[in-house]
């Protein structure tokens, strides 16, 4: 059949006098359609299908139709949808577990749409130095004999959490297999916990549209040998480590609870953060280490503790400068109530909380009672003997350091000189020398200058 522009636009041709010079045959209908404006082509195709009474294009199968077809029912209204909501961490671990099941049954598993008729979505998540490939939104059909013995099921995963989406996983089965659907999801949760990529790592918990974990590196320079604090500090922390790592069975068997809390208090610059770094590095691998940012602590500490329980094994939670967000109840704010509630969750959990504050008096008495923080240890300014030990540890590998009279330099230090001040004295001495060497004289000169202290000058600026 040959069409002409005359036949398609007869009314237009009549109104213009029928210009034959503009009329030419259409020998290739497909090419002619392709030459139309993009918005015209679908409308014209639809009109042709309507006039001919024939639909030539295939309609994509929707997620619900895929589910109904796989489970041999007329529509999803004949099925049970057993679901679980996903928290920020399980939005990664549950898809990882599902991806493992899909790979294990790749020869029989059928993948369906993510939502409506959209294609299944996969993504990659970087955790530390590893890339994890996992589904983001899809449905997967597992026939009878794979996940369930005598029936099949369809698992739907939605790992996105936005205004438009709720992160969840669900299992579709026929109504007589609802208990089996719950069992399948329980197995998926268990495997997801086993695959948790944060276990045994150091992570930072932050507030970013909910709880977010980020893998971090710990400083390697800090050790018990070069962080000089009272022996009591290490002793109380070691007691907590033993409780959650080695003695949790016997403590929990007698109802005593294995969970421990240690609060380091003292003025700025005395080594509280350095102590936390030393302990975190020592236990990393056997413990999961979670540094909690102030905003996350004030609003999401409970969620952090719940995630710590799911990790299994011992966990070290570090709360630095806790007084920034958790003060007296008269001051208001939600930080105190969040801390109190979180510290009371699961006394038998294998969690050691190591917190620090510059001002213990700023904390509410309820926050620092036994059972929440079992030990309160002061990390104060070093005496002259300890100051000499700190100085010796800092200059050990510096040119000229072996000849320094550390006792003389320590004796010249004013009262209330912290470890961070001593470190700055050494830094300034190295920078002031022409060749990077130090001596007793150069160190004493830096002490005498007083410029190592970052103090605001007195007086007014007009």
LUMGUTOR-31742 format. One record per residue (C-alpha): residue number from 1; residue in three letters; x, y, z. Coordinates in steps of 0.25 Angstrom, whole numbers, plus 5000, padded with zeros to 4 digits. Example, Ala and Ser with C-alpha at 12.3 -4.5 7.8 and 13.67 -1.06 7.14 Angstrom:
BEGIN
- num/residu/east/north/up
- 1/ALA/5049/4982/5031
- 2/SER/5055/4996/5029
This chain:
BEGIN
- num/residu/east/north/up
- 1/UNK/5000/5000/5000
- 2/UNK/5005/5014/4996
- 3/UNK/5001/5026/5004
- 4/UNK/5003/5041/5000
- 5/UNK/5003/5054/5007
- 6/UNK/4990/5057/5000
- 7/UNK/4983/5046/5006
- 8/UNK/4988/5048/5020
- 9/UNK/4986/5064/5020
- 10/UNK/4974/5065/5010
- 11/UNK/4968/5077/5018
- 12/UNK/4981/5084/5018
- 13/UNK/4983/5082/5003
- 14/UNK/4969/5087/5000
- 15/UNK/4971/5100/5008
- 16/UNK/4984/5103/5001
- 17/UNK/4980/5100/4987
- 18/UNK/4986/5086/4987
- 19/UNK/5001/5089/4983
- 20/UNK/5005/5076/4976
- 21/UNK/5019/5081/4976
- 22/UNK/5019/5078/4991
- 23/UNK/5012/5064/4990
- 24/UNK/5021/5052/4989
- 25/UNK/5019/5037/4991
- 26/UNK/5023/5031/5005
- 27/UNK/5030/5018/5001
- 28/UNK/5036/5015/5015
- 29/UNK/5026/5017/5026
- 30/UNK/5036/5013/5037
- 31/UNK/5046/5024/5032
- 32/UNK/5034/5034/5031
- 33/UNK/5030/5031/5045
- 34/UNK/5045/5033/5050
- 35/UNK/5046/5046/5043
- 36/UNK/5034/5052/5051
- 37/UNK/5036/5060/5064
- 38/UNK/5038/5051/5076
- 39/UNK/5025/5055/5083
- 40/UNK/5017/5052/5070
- 41/UNK/5022/5038/5068
- 42/UNK/5016/5031/5080
- 43/UNK/5002/5038/5078
- 44/UNK/5002/5034/5063
- 45/UNK/5005/5020/5066
- 46/UNK/4995/5019/5077
- 47/UNK/4984/5025/5067
- 48/UNK/4988/5015/5057
- 49/UNK/4987/5003/5067
- 50/UNK/4973/5009/5071
- 51/UNK/4968/5010/5057
- 52/UNK/4974/4996/5053
- 53/UNK/4969/4989/5066
- 54/UNK/4983/4983/5067
- 55/UNK/4994/4986/5078
- 56/UNK/5007/4982/5072
- 57/UNK/5016/4986/5084
- 58/UNK/5019/4978/5096
- 59/UNK/5015/4983/5110
- 60/UNK/5026/4981/5121
- 61/UNK/5022/4972/5132
- 62/UNK/5019/4980/5145
- 63/UNK/5025/4975/5159
- 64/UNK/5012/4970/5164
- 65/UNK/5009/4963/5151
- 66/UNK/5023/4956/5152
- 67/UNK/5020/4952/5166
- 68/UNK/5006/4946/5163
- 69/UNK/5011/4939/5151
- 70/UNK/5023/4933/5158
- 71/UNK/5014/4928/5170
- 72/UNK/5003/4923/5160
- 73/UNK/4992/4932/5165
- 74/UNK/4982/4941/5158
- 75/UNK/4988/4954/5165
- 76/UNK/4996/4958/5177
- 77/UNK/4983/4959/5185
- 78/UNK/4983/4944/5187
- 79/UNK/4997/4945/5194
- 80/UNK/5003/4948/5207
- 81/UNK/5013/4959/5208
- 82/UNK/5022/4957/5221
- 83/UNK/5031/4969/5222
- 84/UNK/5042/4975/5231
- 85/UNK/5047/4990/5231
- 86/UNK/5062/4992/5229
- 87/UNK/5070/5001/5238
- 88/UNK/5082/5009/5232
- 89/UNK/5092/4997/5234
- 90/UNK/5083/4986/5229
- 91/UNK/5080/4994/5217
- 92/UNK/5094/4989/5212
- 93/UNK/5095/4976/5220
- 94/UNK/5081/4970/5215
- 95/UNK/5084/4973/5200
- 96/UNK/5097/4966/5202
- 97/UNK/5091/4954/5208
- 98/UNK/5080/4954/5197
- 99/UNK/5091/4955/5186
- 100/UNK/5098/4943/5192
- 101/UNK/5085/4935/5191
- 102/UNK/5082/4940/5177
- 103/UNK/5096/4935/5173
- 104/UNK/5095/4922/5180
- 105/UNK/5082/4919/5172
- 106/UNK/5085/4926/5159
- 107/UNK/5081/4914/5151
- 108/UNK/5067/4915/5155
- 109/UNK/5065/4928/5162
- 110/UNK/5057/4938/5153
- 111/UNK/5059/4953/5155
- 112/UNK/5047/4963/5153
- 113/UNK/5045/4978/5153
- 114/UNK/5048/4987/5164
- 115/UNK/5035/4995/5165
- 116/UNK/5024/4995/5155
- 117/UNK/5030/4992/5141
- 118/UNK/5044/4998/5145
- 119/UNK/5056/4989/5143
- 120/UNK/5063/4983/5155
- 121/UNK/5073/4992/5161
- 122/UNK/5087/4988/5166
- 123/UNK/5098/4997/5172
- 124/UNK/5112/4997/5178
- 125/UNK/5115/5002/5192
- 126/UNK/5129/5005/5196
- 127/UNK/5133/5001/5210
- 128/UNK/5147/5004/5214
- 129/UNK/5156/4998/5203
- 130/UNK/5145/4989/5197
- 131/UNK/5134/4990/5187
- 132/UNK/5121/4982/5190
- 133/UNK/5111/4979/5179
- 134/UNK/5097/4977/5183
- 135/UNK/5082/4980/5179
- 136/UNK/5076/4993/5182
- 137/UNK/5062/4990/5177
- 138/UNK/5057/4977/5171
- 139/UNK/5048/4965/5173
- 140/UNK/5054/4951/5172
- 141/UNK/5046/4938/5170
- 142/UNK/5052/4925/5177
- 143/UNK/5045/4913/5173
- 144/UNK/5041/4901/5182
- 145/UNK/5053/4894/5187
- 146/UNK/5062/4906/5188
- 147/UNK/5058/4914/5200
- 148/UNK/5046/4907/5204
- 149/UNK/5044/4892/5203
- 150/UNK/5030/4890/5196
- 151/UNK/5027/4904/5191
- 152/UNK/5033/4916/5184
- 153/UNK/5034/4930/5189
- 154/UNK/5037/4944/5183
- 155/UNK/5046/4953/5192
- 156/UNK/5045/4968/5189
- 157/UNK/5056/4977/5194
- 158/UNK/5055/4993/5194
- 159/UNK/5068/4998/5200
- 160/UNK/5065/5013/5197
- 161/UNK/5061/5022/5209
- 162/UNK/5055/5035/5204
- 163/UNK/5042/5043/5204
- 164/UNK/5037/5034/5193
- 165/UNK/5042/5021/5198
- 166/UNK/5042/5013/5211
- 167/UNK/5054/5003/5212
- 168/UNK/5049/4989/5214
- 169/UNK/5049/4975/5210
- 170/UNK/5038/4965/5209
- 171/UNK/5034/4951/5205
- 172/UNK/5022/4948/5196
- 173/UNK/5016/4934/5198
- 174/UNK/5002/4927/5198
- 175/UNK/4994/4929/5211
- 176/UNK/4997/4915/5216
- 177/UNK/5012/4917/5216
- 178/UNK/5012/4930/5224
- 179/UNK/5020/4924/5235
- 180/UNK/5030/4919/5225
- 181/UNK/5032/4934/5220
- 182/UNK/5035/4938/5234
- 183/UNK/5045/4927/5235
- 184/UNK/5052/4931/5222
- 185/UNK/5053/4946/5226
- 186/UNK/5059/4941/5240
- 187/UNK/5069/4934/5232
- 188/UNK/5072/4946/5223
- 189/UNK/5074/4955/5235
- 190/UNK/5083/4945/5242
- 191/UNK/5092/4944/5229
- 192/UNK/5092/4959/5228
- 193/UNK/5097/4960/5242
- 194/UNK/5108/4950/5238
- 195/UNK/5112/4958/5226
- 196/UNK/5113/4971/5233
- 197/UNK/5125/4978/5226
- 198/UNK/5127/4988/5238
- 199/UNK/5130/4976/5248
- 200/UNK/5144/4977/5254
- 201/UNK/5146/4991/5247
- 202/UNK/5148/5005/5253
- 203/UNK/5136/5013/5248
- 204/UNK/5130/5027/5251
- 205/UNK/5115/5029/5254
- 206/UNK/5110/5042/5249
- 207/UNK/5096/5048/5247
- 208/UNK/5093/5049/5232
- 209/UNK/5078/5047/5229
- 210/UNK/5079/5036/5240
- 211/UNK/5090/5028/5245
- 212/UNK/5102/5027/5236
- 213/UNK/5115/5018/5238
- 214/UNK/5128/5022/5231
- 215/UNK/5140/5014/5232
- 216/UNK/5152/5022/5238
- 217/UNK/5167/5020/5240
- 218/UNK/5173/5020/5254
- 219/UNK/5185/5028/5257
- 220/UNK/5197/5018/5258
- 221/UNK/5207/5027/5266
- 222/UNK/5200/5026/5280
- 223/UNK/5204/5015/5289
- 224/UNK/5204/5012/5304
- 225/UNK/5219/5015/5303
- 226/UNK/5218/5029/5298
- 227/UNK/5204/5033/5305
- 228/UNK/5208/5036/5319
- 229/UNK/5196/5035/5329
- 230/UNK/5194/5030/5342
- 231/UNK/5194/5014/5343
- 232/UNK/5180/5015/5349
- 233/UNK/5174/5020/5335
- 234/UNK/5180/5007/5328
- 235/UNK/5175/4998/5339
- 236/UNK/5161/5003/5339
- 237/UNK/5160/5002/5324
- 238/UNK/5166/4988/5324
- 239/UNK/5156/4983/5334
- 240/UNK/5145/4987/5324
- 241/UNK/5152/4980/5313
- 242/UNK/5153/4967/5321
- 243/UNK/5138/4968/5325
- 244/UNK/5133/4969/5311
- 245/UNK/5143/4961/5304
- 246/UNK/5147/4949/5314
- 247/UNK/5137/4949/5326
- 248/UNK/5124/4952/5319
- 249/UNK/5119/4938/5321
- 250/UNK/5121/4937/5336
- 251/UNK/5116/4951/5339
- 252/UNK/5103/4949/5331
- 253/UNK/5101/4936/5337
- 254/UNK/5100/4942/5350
- 255/UNK/5092/4954/5346
- 256/UNK/5103/4964/5348
- 257/UNK/5104/4969/5334
- 258/UNK/5116/4970/5325
- 259/UNK/5114/4983/5319
- 260/UNK/5123/4994/5325
- 261/UNK/5126/5009/5324
- 262/UNK/5138/5017/5327
- 263/UNK/5138/5032/5328
- 264/UNK/5151/5040/5326
- 265/UNK/5151/5054/5332
- 266/UNK/5161/5065/5332
- 267/UNK/5165/5078/5326
- 268/UNK/5168/5080/5311
- 269/UNK/5181/5075/5306
- 270/UNK/5184/5064/5316
- 271/UNK/5183/5052/5307
- 272/UNK/5168/5047/5308
- 273/UNK/5167/5046/5293
- 274/UNK/5180/5040/5292
- 275/UNK/5176/5029/5302
- 276/UNK/5164/5026/5294
- 277/UNK/5172/5025/5282
- 278/UNK/5182/5015/5288
- 279/UNK/5171/5006/5293
- 280/UNK/5164/5006/5280
- 281/UNK/5176/5002/5273
- 282/UNK/5179/4991/5283
- 283/UNK/5166/4984/5282
- 284/UNK/5163/4987/5267
- 285/UNK/5160/4974/5259
- 286/UNK/5155/4966/5272
- 287/UNK/5146/4978/5275
- 288/UNK/5138/4987/5266
- 289/UNK/5141/5001/5269
- 290/UNK/5130/5012/5268
- 291/UNK/5134/5027/5269
- 292/UNK/5121/5034/5271
- 293/UNK/5120/5049/5267
- 294/UNK/5114/5059/5276
- 295/UNK/5101/5061/5268
- 296/UNK/5099/5046/5266
- 297/UNK/5101/5044/5281
- 298/UNK/5091/5054/5284
- 299/UNK/5080/5048/5275
- 300/UNK/5084/5034/5271
- 301/UNK/5092/5028/5282
- 302/UNK/5081/5018/5284
- 303/UNK/5082/5014/5270
- 304/UNK/5097/5012/5271
- 305/UNK/5095/5003/5283
- 306/UNK/5085/4995/5276
- 307/UNK/5094/4993/5264
- 308/UNK/5106/4990/5273
- 309/UNK/5097/4978/5278
- 310/UNK/5094/4973/5264
- 311/UNK/5109/4973/5261
- 312/UNK/5112/4962/5271
- 313/UNK/5125/4960/5278
- 314/UNK/5131/4971/5287
- 315/UNK/5129/4986/5283
- 316/UNK/5136/4998/5288
- 317/UNK/5128/5011/5287
- 318/UNK/5136/5024/5288
- 319/UNK/5129/5037/5292
- 320/UNK/5138/5048/5292
- 321/UNK/5135/5062/5299
- 322/UNK/5122/5056/5304
- 323/UNK/5119/5069/5312
- 324/UNK/5117/5076/5298
- 325/UNK/5103/5070/5296
- 326/UNK/5100/5064/5310
- 327/UNK/5099/5073/5321
- 328/UNK/5090/5076/5333
- 329/UNK/5075/5073/5332
- 330/UNK/5072/5088/5336
- 331/UNK/5079/5092/5323
- 332/UNK/5069/5084/5314
- 333/UNK/5072/5077/5301
- 334/UNK/5070/5063/5297
- 335/UNK/5085/5059/5299
- 336/UNK/5083/5054/5314
- 337/UNK/5071/5046/5312
- 338/UNK/5077/5039/5299
- 339/UNK/5089/5036/5307
- 340/UNK/5082/5031/5319
- 341/UNK/5073/5022/5311
- 342/UNK/5084/5017/5302
- 343/UNK/5093/5013/5314
- 344/UNK/5082/5005/5320
- 345/UNK/5079/4996/5308
- 346/UNK/5084/4982/5310
- 347/UNK/5092/4981/5322
- 348/UNK/5098/4968/5317
- 349/UNK/5102/4973/5304
- 350/UNK/5117/4972/5301
- 351/UNK/5119/4987/5300
- 352/UNK/5130/4996/5306
- 353/UNK/5127/5010/5306
- 354/UNK/5139/5019/5307
- 355/UNK/5135/5034/5309
- 356/UNK/5143/5047/5312
- 357/UNK/5139/5061/5317
- 358/UNK/5147/5073/5321
- 359/UNK/5136/5076/5332
- 360/UNK/5130/5065/5340
- 361/UNK/5122/5075/5348
- 362/UNK/5115/5079/5335
- 363/UNK/5109/5065/5334
- 364/UNK/5096/5061/5341
- 365/UNK/5098/5052/5353
- 366/UNK/5088/5041/5347
- 367/UNK/5098/5040/5335
- 368/UNK/5110/5036/5343
- 369/UNK/5105/5027/5353
- 370/UNK/5109/5013/5354
- 371/UNK/5103/5004/5344
- 372/UNK/5104/5014/5333
- 373/UNK/5119/5019/5335
- 374/UNK/5125/5009/5345
- 375/UNK/5138/5016/5346
- 376/UNK/5141/5031/5346
- 377/UNK/5156/5033/5345
- 378/UNK/5164/5046/5345
- 379/UNK/5174/5049/5334
- 380/UNK/5180/5062/5340
- 381/UNK/5193/5070/5337
- 382/UNK/5206/5062/5339
- 383/UNK/5215/5064/5350
- 384/UNK/5230/5067/5347
- 385/UNK/5234/5053/5347
- 386/UNK/5223/5049/5337
- 387/UNK/5225/5062/5329
- 388/UNK/5240/5057/5327
- 389/UNK/5235/5043/5323
- 390/UNK/5226/5050/5312
- 391/UNK/5237/5058/5307
- 392/UNK/5246/5046/5306
- 393/UNK/5236/5039/5298
- 394/UNK/5234/5051/5289
- 395/UNK/5249/5053/5286
- 396/UNK/5254/5039/5286
- 397/UNK/5256/5038/5271
- 398/UNK/5259/5053/5268
- 399/UNK/5274/5057/5265
- 400/UNK/5280/5062/5278
- 401/UNK/5269/5056/5287
- 402/UNK/5278/5046/5294
- 403/UNK/5286/5058/5300
- 404/UNK/5274/5066/5305
- 405/UNK/5273/5067/5320
- 406/UNK/5259/5064/5321
- 407/UNK/5258/5066/5336
- 408/UNK/5263/5080/5335
- 409/UNK/5253/5084/5324
- 410/UNK/5242/5077/5332
- 411/UNK/5246/5085/5344
- 412/UNK/5245/5098/5336
- 413/UNK/5231/5095/5332
- 414/UNK/5220/5104/5339
- 415/UNK/5209/5097/5346
- 416/UNK/5197/5092/5338
- 417/UNK/5205/5088/5326
- 418/UNK/5199/5077/5318
- 419/UNK/5204/5067/5309
- 420/UNK/5199/5075/5297
- 421/UNK/5207/5087/5302
- 422/UNK/5220/5078/5303
- 423/UNK/5218/5073/5289
- 424/UNK/5217/5087/5284
- 425/UNK/5229/5091/5291
- 426/UNK/5237/5080/5284
- 427/UNK/5231/5084/5270
- 428/UNK/5235/5098/5272
- 429/UNK/5249/5094/5276
- 430/UNK/5250/5086/5263
- 431/UNK/5245/5097/5254
- 432/UNK/5254/5108/5261
- 433/UNK/5267/5100/5258
- 434/UNK/5274/5101/5245
- 435/UNK/5276/5086/5243
- 436/UNK/5264/5080/5251
- 437/UNK/5272/5076/5263
- 438/UNK/5269/5079/5278
- 439/UNK/5276/5081/5291
- 440/UNK/5273/5085/5305
- 441/UNK/5276/5099/5302
- 442/UNK/5266/5100/5290
- 443/UNK/5255/5093/5298
- 444/UNK/5257/5102/5310
- 445/UNK/5257/5115/5301
- 446/UNK/5243/5110/5296
- 447/UNK/5238/5108/5310
- 448/UNK/5243/5122/5314
- 449/UNK/5236/5128/5302
- 450/UNK/5223/5123/5306
- 451/UNK/5218/5124/5292
- 452/UNK/5215/5109/5292
- 453/UNK/5202/5112/5299
- 454/UNK/5191/5117/5290
- 455/UNK/5185/5127/5299
- 456/UNK/5177/5139/5295
- 457/UNK/5184/5153/5298
- 458/UNK/5179/5161/5309
- 459/UNK/5173/5175/5306
- 460/UNK/5163/5181/5297
- 461/UNK/5163/5183/5282
- 462/UNK/5157/5197/5278
